[in-house]
């Protein structure tokens, strides 16, 4: 899809994949009009990565892109996401940028929610080498910190560490996918070429939930 001079929204987790997708969409001439993040019930943290709303807002402010948030349980996620897509469509915003890499089920879900509403999904990372994408991300100058690990796949000692080539090698040595595409870990992006200023984070206590270990963040 050619997105030159076209407005788009970005499905925004606050982590490395959605950030690289945003970066590439902008590099290809697209105009970011909104970031979209679904929060957990209560509206205090993001649904997937557990990022505090304040951190997400600080990211959006540094990027210079408006942030739209909605809260939903996993059971309501698709319905709420679809409602927001209808809002975008009604305002003439019909292109969505997504950071999926190669899991077919993720692609199918995106298409299943976008197609009925007339939203055209754009996947700038799709079916590219996971390792190469990480290399591109780091070489572009982005900085990201690990904030979630799947307890059965990675030790909690990875929490709070900044991504680097050496850390990726350690993740692979532990038997996990370096890109974390299967949910082995999640990150928060704090700086990079599309950020006007670094995004401040303060690392707090660890906690566990549903088989994952998180590190509390403060903006």
Secondary structure, DSSP 8 states (H G I E B T S, - for coil): ---TT-EEEEE--SSHHHHHHHHHHHHTT-EEEEEEEEE-TTSSBBTTT--BHHHHHHHHHHHT--EEEEE--TTTHHHHHHHHHHHHHHTT--EEE----S-HHHHHHHHHHHGGGT-EEE-TTTTS-HHHHHHHHHHTT-EEEEEEEETTTS-GGGTT-B--HHHHHHHHHTTS-TT-TTSSEEEEEEE-TT-SS----EEEEEEEETTEEEEEEE-
